[in-house]
Amino acid sequence: MSYIRTATPDSDAPRIYQIRLEGHLGRQWMEWFDGLAITLTEAGDTLLTGPVVDQAALHGLLKKVRDLGLPLLSVIQIPPEADEPDASP
């Protein structure tokens, strides 16, 4: 099995992640989660969204999620073009 890493044009830029947790988390936790935006969904989940500088920082965030005891539902990386404003009129 081989692993090939393809470089992106701006590979040093923080990547945007969205972490979905089961249950609602209060906004007072934003600082503890390194400034990630906290969004509460109508389905009863919490979305933590924002830039993560590297894999070590991502693992640190996931450790904090574990320490809270909230079930982790998903972790996704948001493509760079998804967080850019729409250029169409």
C-alpha positions as CSV (number, residue, x, y, z in Angstrom):
1,M,0.0,0.0,0.0
2,S,1.4,3.3,-1.0
3,Y,0.5,6.8,0.1
4,I,0.9,9.7,-2.2
5,R,0.5,13.2,-0.9
6,T,-0.4,15.9,-3.3
7,A,0.6,19.4,-2.5
8,T,-2.0,22.2,-2.6
9,P,-1.2,25.7,-3.8
10,D,-1.3,27.1,-0.2
11,S,-0.5,24.0,1.9
12,D,0.7,26.0,4.8
13,A,-2.6,27.8,5.3
14,P,-4.9,26.5,8.1
15,R,-7.6,24.2,6.9
16,I,-11.2,24.7,7.8
17,Y,-12.8,21.8,9.7
18,Q,-16.3,21.1,10.9
19,I,-16.7,18.9,13.9
20,R,-20.3,17.6,14.6
21,L,-21.2,16.7,18.2
22,E,-24.4,15.1,19.5
23,G,-26.1,17.5,21.9
24,H,-25.9,21.2,22.4
25,L,-22.8,22.9,23.7
26,G,-23.0,26.4,25.1
27,R,-21.2,29.3,23.4
28,Q,-19.1,29.8,26.6
29,W,-17.0,26.9,25.3
30,M,-15.8,28.9,22.2
31,E,-12.5,30.0,23.8
32,W,-11.8,26.4,25.1
33,F,-12.2,25.3,21.5
34,D,-9.6,27.8,20.2
35,G,-12.1,30.2,18.8
36,L,-14.0,27.8,16.6
37,A,-17.5,29.0,15.8
38,I,-20.2,27.1,17.7
39,T,-23.5,26.5,15.9
40,L,-26.4,24.7,17.4
41,T,-28.6,22.8,15.0
42,E,-32.4,22.2,15.2
43,A,-31.6,18.5,15.2
44,G,-29.9,18.9,18.6
45,D,-26.3,18.7,17.4
46,T,-23.4,21.2,17.8
47,L,-21.1,22.2,15.0
48,L,-17.6,23.5,15.7
49,T,-16.3,25.2,12.6
50,G,-13.1,27.0,11.9
51,P,-9.5,27.0,10.9
52,V,-7.2,24.3,12.3
53,V,-3.5,25.0,11.8
54,D,-2.3,21.4,11.6
55,Q,-3.0,17.7,12.5
56,A,-1.6,18.1,16.0
57,A,-4.1,20.9,16.7
58,L,-6.9,18.8,15.2
59,H,-6.0,15.9,17.5
60,G,-6.0,18.4,20.4
61,L,-9.5,19.5,19.6
62,L,-10.7,16.0,19.4
63,K,-9.1,15.2,22.8
64,K,-11.2,18.1,24.2
65,V,-14.3,16.7,22.6
66,R,-13.5,13.3,24.3
67,D,-13.0,15.0,27.6
68,L,-16.4,16.6,27.4
69,G,-18.1,13.2,26.9
70,L,-20.2,14.4,24.0
71,P,-20.6,11.8,21.3
72,L,-18.5,12.7,18.2
73,L,-20.7,12.4,15.0
74,S,-18.3,13.5,12.3
75,V,-15.2,15.5,11.4
76,I,-15.0,16.9,7.9
77,Q,-12.5,19.2,6.2
78,I,-14.3,21.9,4.3
79,P,-12.8,22.5,0.8
80,P,-11.2,26.0,0.4
81,E,-13.6,27.0,-2.3
82,A,-16.5,26.3,0.0
83,D,-15.5,29.1,2.4
84,E,-14.9,31.7,-0.3
85,P,-17.6,34.2,-1.2
86,D,-19.6,33.3,-4.3
87,A,-18.3,35.3,-7.3
88,S,-21.5,34.9,-9.3
89,P,-23.9,37.9,-9.4
